[in-house]
């Protein structure tokens, strides 16, 4: 029989698992690495769960543990965990009479630009795209709010340069 803590943890993980998948997409290459990283993040979340005090939202705390786990694995391994490659994704496009691949090309360009960012910058942009406030970004990454704003401005400039040469 599961304890209340286990039930509470599993419920939170199920509710917020897409956050973990997003981290895995940015910090892994391929399905096997994605699954391994997802499992590792879940294990680290379980280990850290007794220390979760509720000072921040669960999702913010989850981002922090997940991103730190992904970055730690990168730093521990001599061979870099390669970033997400848009070409590895298989997806189905609804059949229409005419197909315009403009959006696909734009997405490929965006993912290629994101792959050129360092791991911390990827984390910042991921949180920003999730509509997190600079306060939440700073709490999650462990940097000051001012530093989060500065990083975001620099990331925007980098991406703008890469996407509009």
Buried (B, 14 or more C-beta within 10 A) or exposed (E): EEEEEEEEBEEBBEEBBEBBBBBBBBBBBEEEBBEBBBEBBBEBBBEBBEEBEEEBBBBBBBBBBBBBBBBEBBEEEEEEBBBBBBEEEEEEEEEEEEEEEEEEEEEBBBBBBBBEBEBBBBBBBBBBEBEBEBEBBBBBBEBEBEBBBEBBEEBEEBBEEBEEE
